[in-house]
Amino acid sequence: VGSVLSSYGWYILLAAVAVYVLVQKVSRSLAARPSGRPGAAEAAEEPDVVVRRQEALAAARLRMQEELNAQAERYKEKQRQLEEEKRRQKIAMWESMQEGKSYKGNLKLNQQEVEPGASASAVPKSKPNKKPLRGGGYNPLSGEGGGTCSWRPSRRGPSAGG
């Protein structure tokens, strides 16, 4: 026992002081509470206030759920319409292939028929003549026509310093 106290005496003393301080803090925090039970403050409220609050919360949840259900129905209807449109396009493509026509051209014509007002009112714009950025004879590997900057590799062998 004497060897343990001589070896670990300071550690035991510091641990005892830390435990004492910790016990004091916990006892103060328990004494500062009005009641040892955490739900005692809620039980002191009026029961009808609690009931009204719970009913309002339930009504709000119900409204949010109904709104979410309505959004889900709209999304499902939109997906059904998209699937129906894809099915119609596949049928039209199959029919045009059976007739021996190009189905891609047929789809383009169908899309133009859907929007006749927009395509008829659009005026085709002519592209201005743009000059090329570089001359026709430009080749970066040949070193010609590139301007003033031309790079040449250095001579092989030891450097000429000395």
Accessible surface in RSA format (square Angstrom, percent):
REM  Atomic radii and reference values for relative SASA: ProtOr
REM  Chains: A
REM  Algorithm: Lee & Richards
REM  Probe-radius: 1.40
REM  Slices: 20
REM RES _ NUM      All-atoms   Total-Side   Main-Chain    Non-polar    All polar
REM                ABS   REL    ABS   REL    ABS   REL    ABS   REL    ABS   REL
RES VAL A   1   148.77  97.9 112.48 101.8  36.29  87.5 115.35 100.2  33.42  90.6
RES GLY A   2    51.96  64.1   0.00   N/A  51.96  64.1  39.09 107.3  12.87  28.8
RES SER A   3    80.62  68.1  70.33  93.9  10.29  23.7  51.18 109.0  29.44  41.2
RES VAL A   4    80.34  52.9  78.63  71.2   1.70   4.1  80.34  69.8   0.00   0.0
RES LEU A   5   101.11  56.3  94.57  67.7   6.55  16.5  94.81  66.6   6.30  17.0
RES SER A   6    95.18  80.4  53.91  71.9  41.27  95.1  52.83 112.5  42.36  59.3
RES SER A   7    72.88  61.6  43.31  57.8  29.57  68.1  23.89  50.9  48.99  68.6
RES TYR A   8   125.43  58.6 125.38  71.3   0.05   0.1  77.39  58.2  48.04  59.2
RES GLY A   9    23.22  28.6   0.00   N/A  23.22  28.6  16.74  45.9   6.48  14.5
RES TRP A  10   196.76  79.0 194.65  94.2   2.11   5.0 163.65  87.3  33.11  53.7
RES TYR A  11   150.54  70.3 145.25  82.6   5.28  13.7  98.35  73.9  52.19  64.3
RES ILE A  12    88.05  50.1  84.49  62.9   3.55   8.6  87.25  62.8   0.80   2.2
RES LEU A  13    95.72  53.3  92.92  66.5   2.79   7.0  95.68  67.2   0.04   0.1
RES LEU A  14   116.43  64.8 112.69  80.6   3.74   9.4 112.69  79.1   3.74  10.1
RES ALA A  15    56.68  52.1  48.29  74.5   8.39  19.1  55.73  78.5   0.95   2.5
RES ALA A  16    57.31  52.7  44.29  68.3  13.03  29.6  52.50  73.9   4.82  12.8
RES VAL A  17    80.06  52.7  76.72  69.5   3.34   8.1  80.06  69.6   0.00   0.0
RES ALA A  18    60.76  55.9  49.76  76.8  10.99  25.0  56.92  80.2   3.84  10.2
RES VAL A  19    90.18  59.3  90.18  81.6   0.00   0.0  90.18  78.4   0.00   0.0
RES TYR A  20   140.17  65.4 136.11  77.4   4.06  10.6 101.61  76.4  38.57  47.5
RES VAL A  21    71.21  46.9  70.10  63.5   1.11   2.7  71.16  61.8   0.05   0.1
RES LEU A  22   112.57  62.7 110.88  79.3   1.69   4.2 112.50  79.0   0.07   0.2
RES VAL A  23    86.21  56.7  83.29  75.4   2.92   7.0  85.57  74.4   0.64   1.7
RES GLN A  24    62.25  34.8  62.25  45.5   0.00   0.0  11.15  23.7  51.09  38.8
RES LYS A  25   131.25  64.0 125.56  77.0   5.69  13.6  70.03  63.0  61.22  65.2
RES VAL A  26    77.95  51.3  76.07  68.9   1.88   4.5  77.95  67.7   0.00   0.0
RES SER A  27    54.69  46.2  46.87  62.5   7.83  18.0  42.14  89.7  12.55  17.6
RES ARG A  28   160.73  67.5 153.71  78.4   7.02  16.7  62.29  85.1  98.43  59.7
RES SER A  29    64.83  54.8  53.94  72.0  10.89  25.1  49.22 104.8  15.61  21.9
RES LEU A  30   108.91  60.7  96.14  68.8  12.77  32.1  96.34  67.7  12.57  33.8
RES ALA A  31    85.89  79.0  50.69  78.2  35.20  80.1  62.54  88.1  23.34  61.8
RES ALA A  32    86.61  79.6  49.45  76.3  37.16  84.5  61.18  86.2  25.42  67.3
RES ARG A  33   131.34  55.1 117.41  59.9  13.94  33.2  27.61  37.7 103.73  62.9
RES PRO A  34   139.70 101.8  96.00  87.5  43.70 158.9 108.51  89.6  31.19 193.9
RES SER A  35    46.14  39.0  35.10  46.8  11.05  25.4  26.97  57.4  19.18  26.9
RES GLY A  36    65.38  80.6   0.00   N/A  65.38  80.6  36.59 100.4  28.79  64.5
RES ARG A  37   156.16  65.6 145.99  74.4  10.18  24.2  64.67  88.4  91.49  55.4
RES PRO A  38   120.88  88.1  91.86  83.7  29.02 105.5 101.63  83.9  19.24 119.6
RES GLY A  39    33.04  40.7   0.00   N/A  33.04  40.7  25.78  70.7   7.26  16.3
RES ALA A  40    26.25  24.1  19.13  29.5   7.13  16.2  19.71  27.8   6.54  17.3
RES ALA A  41    77.35  71.1  59.90  92.4  17.45  39.7  68.48  96.4   8.88  23.5
RES GLU A  42   125.60  72.1 119.80  90.6   5.79  13.8  40.94  79.2  84.66  69.1
RES ALA A  43    73.44  67.5  39.19  60.5  34.26  77.9  50.93  71.7  22.51  59.6
RES ALA A  44    89.97  82.7  49.08  75.7  40.89  93.0  61.94  87.2  28.03  74.2
RES GLU A  45    71.84  41.2  57.27  43.3  14.56  34.7  33.89  65.6  37.94  31.0
RES GLU A  46   109.56  62.9 107.14  81.1   2.42   5.8  33.01  63.9  76.55  62.5
RES PRO A  47   101.35  73.9  95.52  87.1   5.83  21.2 101.12  83.5   0.23   1.4
RES ASP A  48    79.26  55.5  73.32  73.0   5.94  14.0  42.21  99.3  37.05  36.9
RES VAL A  49    52.77  34.7  52.08  47.2   0.68   1.6  52.16  45.3   0.61   1.6
RES VAL A  50    46.87  30.8  46.84  42.4   0.04   0.1  46.86  40.7   0.01   0.0
RES VAL A  51    75.75  49.8  75.46  68.3   0.28   0.7  75.66  65.7   0.09   0.2
RES ARG A  52   145.03  60.9 139.96  71.3   5.07  12.1  67.04  91.6  77.99  47.3
RES ARG A  53   139.89  58.7 132.17  67.4   7.72  18.4  67.29  92.0  72.60  44.0
RES GLN A  54   112.65  63.0 107.69  78.7   4.96  11.8  35.52  75.6  77.13  58.5
RES GLU A  55   108.12  62.1 100.62  76.1   7.50  17.9  43.46  84.1  64.66  52.8
RES ALA A  56    64.68  59.5  51.97  80.2  12.71  28.9  59.79  84.2   4.88  12.9
RES LEU A  57    90.66  50.5  86.72  62.0   3.94   9.9  90.15  63.3   0.51   1.4
RES ALA A  58    58.77  54.0  50.99  78.7   7.77  17.7  53.87  75.9   4.89  13.0
RES ALA A  59    45.39  41.7  39.31  60.7   6.08  13.8  44.12  62.1   1.26   3.3
RES ALA A  60    28.88  26.6  28.40  43.8   0.48   1.1  28.59  40.3   0.29   0.8
RES ARG A  61   145.45  61.1 140.71  71.7   4.75  11.3  46.90  64.1  98.55  59.7
RES LEU A  62   110.29  61.4 106.60  76.3   3.69   9.3 109.85  77.2   0.44   1.2
RES ARG A  63   153.77  64.6 148.54  75.7   5.23  12.4  68.93  94.2  84.84  51.4
RES MET A  64   125.70  65.1 119.73  79.2   5.97  14.2  80.71  68.6  44.99  59.6
RES GLN A  65    90.34  50.5  87.90  64.2   2.44   5.8  34.49  73.4  55.85  42.4
RES GLU A  66   100.29  57.6  94.09  71.2   6.21  14.8  37.20  72.0  63.09  51.5
RES GLU A  67   107.44  61.7 100.46  76.0   6.98  16.6  36.42  70.4  71.02  58.0
RES LEU A  68   104.39  58.1 102.83  73.6   1.56   3.9 104.09  73.1   0.31   0.8
RES ASN A  69    75.76  52.2  74.15  71.7   1.61   3.9  23.96  57.7  51.80  50.1
RES ALA A  70    45.38  41.7  36.89  56.9   8.49  19.3  44.04  62.0   1.34   3.5
RES GLN A  71    83.45  46.7  78.71  57.5   4.73  11.3  20.05  42.7  63.40  48.1
RES ALA A  72    44.78  41.2  36.81  56.8   7.97  18.1  44.19  62.2   0.59   1.6
RES GLU A  73   100.98  58.0  98.30  74.4   2.68   6.4  43.62  84.4  57.36  46.8
RES ARG A  74   149.51  62.8 140.61  71.7   8.91  21.2  76.10 104.0  73.41  44.5
RES TYR A  75   137.85  64.4 133.88  76.2   3.96  10.3 100.00  75.1  37.85  46.7
RES LYS A  76   109.05  53.2 106.58  65.4   2.46   5.9  59.36  53.4  49.68  52.9
RES GLU A  77    79.34  45.6  79.34  60.0   0.00   0.0  36.86  71.3  42.48  34.7
RES LYS A  78   129.85  63.3 127.54  78.3   2.31   5.5  72.12  64.9  57.73  61.5
RES GLN A  79    62.06  34.7  62.06  45.4   0.00   0.0  19.17  40.8  42.89  32.5
RES ARG A  80   130.87  55.0 125.68  64.1   5.19  12.4  63.21  86.4  67.67  41.0
RES GLN A  81   112.31  62.8 104.08  76.1   8.23  19.6  37.61  80.1  74.70  56.7
RES LEU A  82    92.01  51.2  91.14  65.2   0.87   2.2  91.55  64.3   0.46   1.2
RES GLU A  83   113.93  65.4 108.18  81.8   5.75  13.7  38.80  75.0  75.13  61.3
RES GLU A  84    58.57  33.6  56.04  42.4   2.53   6.0  26.31  50.9  32.26  26.3
RES GLU A  85    80.80  46.4  80.36  60.8   0.44   1.0  34.43  66.6  46.37  37.9
RES LYS A  86   131.90  64.3 130.66  80.2   1.25   3.0  74.43  67.0  57.48  61.2
RES ARG A  87   122.09  51.3 119.36  60.8   2.73   6.5  63.00  86.1  59.09  35.8
RES ARG A  88   138.52  58.2 133.10  67.9   5.42  12.9  44.63  61.0  93.89  56.9
RES GLN A  89    74.69  41.8  72.12  52.7   2.57   6.1  16.74  35.6  57.95  44.0
RES LYS A  90   137.24  67.0 134.30  82.4   2.94   7.0  78.01  70.2  59.23  63.1
RES ILE A  91    76.55  43.6  74.17  55.3   2.39   5.7  76.54  55.1   0.01   0.0
RES ALA A  92    25.12  23.1  22.54  34.8   2.57   5.9  24.35  34.3   0.77   2.0
RES MET A  93    58.23  30.2  57.73  38.2   0.49   1.2  45.51  38.7  12.72  16.8
RES TRP A  94   152.24  61.1 151.85  73.5   0.38   0.9 130.35  69.5  21.89  35.5
RES GLU A  95    96.82  55.6  95.05  71.9   1.77   4.2  31.93  61.8  64.88  53.0
RES SER A  96     2.57   2.2   0.61   0.8   1.96   4.5   2.15   4.6   0.43   0.6
RES MET A  97    95.01  49.2  76.02  50.3  19.00  45.2  70.70  60.1  24.32  32.2
RES GLN A  98   114.43  64.0  81.97  59.9  32.47  77.3  31.27  66.5  83.17  63.1
RES GLU A  99   118.23  67.9  81.83  61.9  36.40  86.7  42.12  81.5  76.11  62.1
RES GLY A 100    67.49  83.2   0.00   N/A  67.49  83.2  33.21  91.1  34.29  76.8
RES LYS A 101   128.62  62.7 114.70  70.4  13.92  33.1  72.75  65.5  55.88  59.5
RES SER A 102    78.95  66.7  58.53  78.1  20.42  47.0  49.60 105.6  29.35  41.1
RES TYR A 103    74.84  34.9  74.83  42.6   0.01   0.0  40.95  30.8  33.89  41.8
RES LYS A 104   130.09  63.5 128.54  78.9   1.55   3.7  72.55  65.3  57.54  61.3
RES GLY A 105    31.67  39.1   0.00   N/A  31.67  39.1  29.51  81.0   2.16   4.8
RES ASN A 106    34.74  24.0  32.97  31.9   1.77   4.3   3.52   8.5  31.23  30.2
RES LEU A 107    44.24  24.6  44.24  31.6   0.00   0.0  44.24  31.1   0.00   0.0
RES LYS A 108   135.54  66.1 134.01  82.2   1.53   3.7  78.25  70.4  57.30  61.0
RES LEU A 109   105.42  58.7 105.08  75.2   0.34   0.9 105.08  73.8   0.34   0.9
RES ASN A 110    48.28  33.3  47.29  45.7   0.99   2.4  20.96  50.4  27.32  26.4
RES GLN A 111   112.85  63.1 106.56  77.9   6.29  15.0  38.16  81.2  74.69  56.6
RES GLN A 112   108.15  60.5 101.68  74.3   6.47  15.4  32.28  68.7  75.88  57.5
RES GLU A 113   124.50  71.5 105.36  79.7  19.14  45.6  47.47  91.8  77.03  62.9
RES VAL A 114   118.53  78.0  91.47  82.8  27.06  65.2  98.59  85.7  19.94  54.1
RES GLU A 115   107.75  61.9 102.26  77.4   5.49  13.1  30.27  58.6  77.48  63.3
RES PRO A 116    81.81  59.6  77.85  71.0   3.96  14.4  80.89  66.8   0.92   5.7
RES GLY A 117    51.89  64.0   0.00   N/A  51.89  64.0  43.00 118.0   8.89  19.9
RES ALA A 118    65.34  60.1  46.30  71.4  19.04  43.3  54.67  77.0  10.66  28.2
RES SER A 119    66.20  55.9  44.06  58.8  22.13  51.0  39.86  84.9  26.33  36.9
RES ALA A 120    88.09  81.0  50.78  78.4  37.31  84.9  61.95  87.2  26.13  69.2
RES SER A 121    86.18  72.8  57.31  76.5  28.87  66.5  51.83 110.4  34.34  48.1
RES ALA A 122    67.85  62.4  46.41  71.6  21.45  48.8  56.51  79.6  11.34  30.0
RES VAL A 123   121.14  79.7 105.79  95.8  15.35  37.0 106.81  92.8  14.34  38.9
RES PRO A 124   126.19  92.0  99.80  91.0  26.39  95.9 111.61  92.1  14.58  90.6
RES LYS A 125   191.91  93.6 161.37  99.0  30.54  72.7 110.17  99.2  81.75  87.1
RES SER A 126   107.08  90.5  79.02 105.5  28.06  64.6  53.44 113.8  53.65  75.2
RES LYS A 127   185.99  90.7 163.37 100.2  22.62  53.9 108.25  97.4  77.74  82.8
RES PRO A 128   100.21  73.0  82.26  75.0  17.95  65.2  93.79  77.4   6.41  39.9
RES ASN A 129   158.03 109.0 122.00 117.9  36.03  86.7  36.96  89.0 121.07 117.0
RES LYS A 130   177.10  86.4 143.61  88.1  33.49  79.7  91.75  82.6  85.35  90.9
RES LYS A 131   183.24  89.4 162.56  99.7  20.67  49.2 109.52  98.6  73.72  78.5
RES PRO A 132   104.50  76.2  83.06  75.7  21.44  77.9  94.68  78.2   9.82  61.0
RES LEU A 133   184.54 102.8 147.57 105.6  36.97  92.9 150.48 105.7  34.06  91.6
RES ARG A 134   149.72  62.9 134.51  68.6  15.22  36.2  35.17  48.1 114.55  69.4
RES GLY A 135    56.42  69.6   0.00   N/A  56.42  69.6  38.21 104.9  18.21  40.8
RES GLY A 136    89.15 109.9   0.00   N/A  89.15 109.9  45.24 124.2  43.90  98.3
RES GLY A 137    71.77  88.5   0.00   N/A  71.77  88.5  44.84 123.1  26.93  60.3
RES TYR A 138    73.82  34.5  50.35  28.6  23.47  61.1  27.66  20.8  46.16  56.9
RES ASN A 139    68.92  47.5  67.63  65.4   1.29   3.1  17.64  42.4  51.29  49.6
RES PRO A 140    93.45  68.1  66.54  60.7  26.91  97.8  71.65  59.2  21.79 135.5
RES LEU A 141   168.73  94.0 135.40  96.9  33.33  83.8 138.03  96.9  30.70  82.6
RES SER A 142    62.35  52.7  26.90  35.9  35.45  81.7  35.11  74.8  27.24  38.2
RES GLY A 143    50.87  62.7   0.00   N/A  50.87  62.7  29.33  80.5  21.54  48.2
RES GLU A 144   125.58  72.1 120.21  90.9   5.37  12.8  42.87  82.9  82.71  67.5
RES GLY A 145    69.18  85.3   0.00   N/A  69.18  85.3  36.75 100.9  32.43  72.6
RES GLY A 146    45.08  55.6   0.00   N/A  45.08  55.6  17.07  46.9  28.00  62.7
RES GLY A 147    67.53  83.3   0.00   N/A  67.53  83.3  38.22 104.9  29.31  65.6
RES THR A 148   148.41 105.6 111.53 113.1  36.88  87.9  89.87 120.7  58.54  88.5
RES CYS A 149   112.69  85.2  90.33 100.7  22.36  52.6  38.83  98.4  73.86  79.6
RES SER A 150    80.58  68.1  48.70  65.0  31.88  73.4  27.15  57.8  53.44  74.9
RES TRP A 151   206.59  82.9 178.82  86.6  27.77  65.2 157.25  83.8  49.34  80.1
RES ARG A 152   202.00  84.8 183.29  93.4  18.71  44.6  59.55  81.4 142.45  86.3
RES PRO A 153    98.02  71.4  80.51  73.4  17.51  63.7  81.21  67.0  16.81 104.5
RES SER A 154   102.98  87.0  75.58 100.9  27.39  63.1  53.71 114.4  49.26  69.0
RES ARG A 155   197.92  83.1 167.34  85.3  30.58  72.8  87.24 119.2 110.67  67.1
RES ARG A 156   225.36  94.6 202.84 103.4  22.51  53.6  82.18 112.3 143.18  86.8
RES GLY A 157    57.06  70.4   0.00   N/A  57.06  70.4  25.96  71.2  31.10  69.6
RES PRO A 158   122.04  88.9 101.40  92.4  20.64  75.0 113.02  93.3   9.02  56.1
RES SER A 159   104.07  87.9  73.26  97.8  30.81  71.0  53.35 113.6  50.73  71.1
RES ALA A 160   102.60  94.3  57.33  88.5  45.27 103.0  68.90  97.0  33.70  89.3
RES GLY A 161    64.94  80.1   0.00   N/A  64.94  80.1  39.74 109.0  25.20  56.4
RES GLY A 162   130.93 161.5   0.00   N/A 130.93 161.5  62.45 171.4  68.48 153.4
END  Absolute sums over single chains surface
CHAIN  1 A    16067.5      13217.5       2850.0       9850.2       6217.3
END  Absolute sums over all chains
TOTAL         16067.5      13217.5       2850.0       9850.2       6217.3
